[in-house]
């Protein structure tokens, strides 16, 4: 325990945060590959209709998985805080309570997703030729929600105590299996949309089994014991207080994006397919940047628990610098290499041209989101989640919906639709930074960097 704890509360932060984040980056990208491999395989081997069908589900999949990732974010912060303070009892109660809550959340989302798939797709004005395949994909994919919940739970626990390598190993195995099953089900079995969904579900359960089984075998204080699996009310309230707003924040983004998808659906099927192909870049860039947000929350949580005031604020600035730099670099690479990236998902020139319209605008915008998301992670590291979520709701949900029905409704161009991302990130980031400055001074003291 001491060595893991020392890794986050002592030493050179720049180097520590970078090496802590690299396995998280790779792990996050592999999670993205679960859905991206689905899109790539159906686009290359099943045609544009299957591509559009799977692509039409991207926001819904992100909405449900975002809720689970947010819940695990609350687990990460609380485990890091108690681990940094050296409280064995609090760590044990938190990990066992969280395991039950995360599993229940996954089951609940499975039920909701399966029963509401058709209705939500209809509300989104999904093209008639796409809706049946899209609904089939969703119903199968949502069967994997409990597994996804448990993998993210295990990943959160390991990250909180400074171990980001083991989750990467388990997800690597599952990711390879996912791609092989995609190819087998689509090319050999001709299952198309159903095949790629089945491959994702099987892979998700494999990754969940690997990470949870290791937690049960672990002798560390964060390990799981069947005899201790119970819900501790106080810990449950803390997890819900931080995790639910974090999950809702992810859901808020996707709720607003549903309106954006509705705007995209107002164009022809070629534009919808091009947007679906290009949108895969979002998940890659966001999740690479998100590694630094997780690092920010983990480092701030442990150092706040350990009373290391100076390292708290320095962890924020180092994480922010890394996430901004990575977002800028990846965005510029996508602008420069966009056609090669889109060729992974489609062979049709018209679809690639439509996709480049999105990649060009988003490539210069991704880095802006670092100021918003890293600051939110920092506030959560100090145990504050409700107000950051409220700010996100106003700045990145209400604002985006207003934009769709005003700016986009006036210009009716795809460019005017894509530009709302950069504007919503900017105003939300400004408000989040003001709140973090306020809460830091209140809970920690005057900001001092040395």
N, C-alpha and C positions, 0 to 999 in steps of 0.2 A: 504493500500500500504506500509506503513512504516514497518509494522511487517514482511511482506514477504521479503522486501528488506533487512532488518536487518539480517534475517536468513542467507543470503549469504555473507554479507560484514562484519559481526561481529561474535565473538564467537570462540569456539574450532573447528578448521577445521576437525580434524580427526573424531570427532563424527558427525559433520554436514554433511560431505560428505557421510559418511556411511548411515545415516538415510535418506538423500536425495536420495541415490542410491538404497536402498532396494526396494521401490515401482517401480522404473524403471526396476530393475532386473526382478521382477515378471511380470511387464507389457511386457517386451521384450520376456520373456519366453512364455507368453500366445500368443503373435503374432506368435512365432515359432510353437506353438501347432496347429495353423490353418493348416499349411502344414503337420506337423508331424502326426496329427490325420488322415489326408487323407492317408498318407503312412501306418500308423498302421492298419487302418480299412481295406484297400484294401489288405494289406499283410496277415492279419489274416482271412478275410472272403471272399476275391475274388481271391486269389491265386497269384503265382509268376509272371505271365504275367502282371496282373494289377499292382502289386508292381513295377515291372521293368518299366512299362509305366509311372506311376506317378513319380517314382524316377528319370527317365530320364529327367524330366522337372525341377528338383530342381534348377539347376544352372540358367536356363532361368528365373524362378520365382524370384530367388534371384537377378538376373541382373536388372529386371524391378522394383522390390520393393526397391532395393538399390538406384536406381536413385531418387525415391520419398523420401526415408529416408534422402538422402544427401541434397535434396532441403529443407526439414524440418530442417536439421541441420543449414542451413544458416538463417532460420527464428529464430531458437533458439538463435543463437549468437547475432543477431541484436536486438531482443526484450530484451535479458538480458542486453546488452550494454546500450540501451536507458532507460531501467527500472532502472538500477543501477545509471544512471546519473540523474534520476528523470524528464525526458523529456516526458511529457504527449502527446504532439503533435506528436513527433517522434514514440512513442509506437503505437498510434492510426493509423498513416499512414502506419507503418510497418505491423501491424496485418491485416488491411483491404486489402492492396496490396497483401500480401502473400496469403490470402485466395483465391483470384482470380487466382493468378499464379499457386498455387498448384492444384486447380481444373482443370485448363487447361492442366497442365502437366499430370494429371491422365487420362483425356480424350484422349490426344495424344498417350499415351502409350497403351491405350486400342485399338485404331485403328491400331497402328503398330503391336501389339502382335497378334491380330486376323488375320491380313492379311499376316503376315510373319511366323506364327507358323510352317507350314509344311516345308517351305524352310529351316528354321534354324535347325529343327530336322534332315533333310536330310543331311545338311552340317556336322552335328555332327556324322554322320554314325550311327544314332539310328537304332537298330535292326529292320528288316522288320516286325517281329511279334509284336513289341511294338509301332511302329510309329503311327498307326491309333488311338489307345487309347490315346497315349501321346498328339497328336494334338487336340483331342476332349477335353481332360482335360484342355489344355492351352487356347483354345478358350473360354471356359466357365469361367475359372479362371480370365482371363484378363478383363472380364466384371466388375470385382470388383476393378479395378485400381483407378477410381475416388474416391471411398469410402476409399480405403487405403490411398490415397493422403490426404484426408481431416482428417482422424483420425490422421495421423502423423503430420499434420499441427497443430491440436488442442493440441496434446501431446507436441509438441515443444513449443507452447505458454505457456502452463501451467508449463512446466519444467523451462522455462526461468524466470518465476516469483517466483519460489520456490515451486510450487504445483505439486508433483508427485503422490499424492494419488488418486485424482479424475480420471485421465486417467486409472489408474489400476482398479478402480471399474467398469468403463464402459467396459473395455476390458475383465474383468472377466465374466461379464454377457454374452458378445458376445462369449467368448471362450466356456462357458458351452453349449450355444445354438449350436455352431459349432459341438461339439462332439456328442450331441444328434441327430442333423440332419444327421451327418455322419452315425451313426448306423441305423437311420430310413431309409435313402435313399438306403443304401447298403444291409442291412439285410432284411428289410421289402419290399422295392420297387425293389430290385435287379438291381439298376442302376449302381453299380460298380464305374467306373472312373467318369462318368458324375455326379453321386450322390455326391461324395466327393467334386467335384469342385463346385457344386451348394451350398452345405453346407457352403463352405468357402466364397462364394460371399455374401450369405445372412447374414452371421455373420459379414463380413466386413462392409456392409451397416448399420447394426445395431450399431456397435461401432462408425461409423462416425456420425450417426444421434445423438447418445447420447452426444458425446463430442461437436459437433458443436452447438446443441440446447442449451447447457449450456452456451457456449460462447455468444450466442445471448441474453440469459437472464441475463447475468452478467452485473453489474453496474460498474465494475472496468474499469480502463483505457484500459485494454487489451481486453475488451469485444467487440463483433461485433455489428454493427448497420447497417441495410439495407441502410439507407440514406447515410452512409459513405463508402459503397462498391465501391471503385474506385481504379484505378492504379495510384499511385503517381510515376512519372518517376524516381526521385532520389532514392526512396526506392526500386523500382523495380530493378534498376541497382545494388544496394547494395546486394539485395537478390540473384540476378543472379550471381553477382561477387563471393559471398561466397558459395551459395547453389549449383550452377551448377558444379563447380569444385568438391565440396563434393560429389554430385551425380555421377559425372564422375569417381571419385575415386572408389566408390562402383562398378560402372559399369566396371571399369578397372580390378578389381579383378575378376569379373565374366567373363569378356572377356577372361582373361588368363585361368580361370578355364574351359572355353569351350574347350580349347586345351587339358587340363588335362582330361576332360570327353571324348574327342576323343581318348585319350590314353587308358582310362579305357575300352572304347567300343571295343578296339582291342582284348580284352580278351573274354572269353566265357560269356554266359548269367548268369551263376552262380556268376562270379566275378562282373558283372555289378549290379546284385541284392544285393550282399553283400556290395558293395561300396555304393549303394543307401541307404541301411539300416544304415550303419555306419555313413554316411554323415549327418544324422540327429543330431548326437552329435555336429557337427560343429556349427550349428545354435544355439543350446542351450548354448554352452560354449561362443561363440562369443558374443551373445546377453546379457549374464550375465556380461561379461567383459565390454560390450559397455555401460552399465549403468554408469560405472565410467568415461567413455569418455564423456558422456553427462554431467555428473556432472562437469568434468574438464572444458568443454567449458562454462557451465553456470556460474560457480564460477569465472572463469577467466574473462568472459565477464562483469559480474556485478562489480567485484572489479576493473577491468580496467576502467570501466565507472565512478566508484566512486573514482578513484585515490589511491586505496589501494595497493601500490607497493609490499610490503612484502607478502601479502596474495595471490598475483598472482602466484608467484613462488612456494609458499608452497602448493597451491591448486594443482599445477602440480605434485609435488613429492608425496603428499598424495594419489592422484588419481592413480598415477602410481604404488605405492606400493600395493594398494588394488587390482587393476586389475591384476597385476602379481601374487599376492597370490591366487586370486580366480581362475585364469587360471591354475596355478600349481595344486591346490587342486582338481578341477574338472577333470583335465586331469588324475591325478593319480587314482581317483575314477573310471573313465571309463576303465582304464587299468585293475583295480582289479575286476570290476563288469561288464565287457564288455558283457559276454554271457547273463546276465540277461537283459541288455539294449537291445541287439539285438533280444532277445526273444519277445520284444514288436512288432516287425515288421515282423518276419518270424518264421516258425516252422521247416524249413529245415536245417539240420545240416551242409550241404555243404555251404549254404549261410552264416550261422553264422561263419563258419571257415574263409570264405573269408572276412567277415566284421571285424573279429578280427585282421586281418593283417593291416587294416587301423587304427583301434582304437589304437592299440599298438604304432604305430609310431606317430600318431597325439596327443595321450595323453601326450607325453613328449614334444610336440612342441607348444601347445597352448599358454603357458605363454610367449613365446618369442614375440608373436604378440603384447603384451601389450606395449613394448617399442616403437613400430611403431605407433600404433593407438592412444595411449594416447598423444604422442608428436604431432601428427597431430591435435588432438582436441585442444591442448594448443595453437598451432599456429593459429587455426581458432578463438579461443577466443580473440586473439589479432587482428583479422580482416584479417588474411592472409590465403588464400586458394589455390591460383593458383600454387605457387611453391611447397607446399606439395603434390598437386595432380600430378605435373610433376615428382616429385621424386618417387611417387608411381608408375606412369606409367613406369618409367625406371626400378625400382627395383622389382616390383611385377607383371609387365605385360611382358615387353620385356625380362627380365631375365627368367621368367617362360617359355615363348615360346621357347627361346633358349635352356633351359634345356630339354624340351620335345623333341626337334629335335637333341639334341646332347647326353646328358647323358642317357636319357631314350631310345633313338634310339639305343644307343650302348649296354646297358645292357638288355633292353627289359624285365624288371622285374617290378612287381607292387611296390616293395619296392623302386626301383630307381625313380619311379614316385611320390610316396608319400613324399619322402625326400625333394623334391623341396620346400615344404611349409616352413620348418624351415630355409633353406638357404636364400630364398627370403625375409622372414621377417627380418632376421638378417642384411642383407646389406641395406635394406630399412630403418630400424630403425636407423642405424648408421648415414645415411645421413639426416634423419629427425631431429635427436637430434642436429646435427651441425647447421642446419638451424634455429631451434627454439632458440638456444643459441645466434645466430647472431641477429635475429629479436627482441628478448627480450632486449638485450643490446642496440639496436638501438632505440626502442620505449619506453622502461621503464627505463633502466639504469643498473648499476652494480647489479649482482645477489647477494642478501643478504638474508639469512635465519635466522630468529630469533624467 
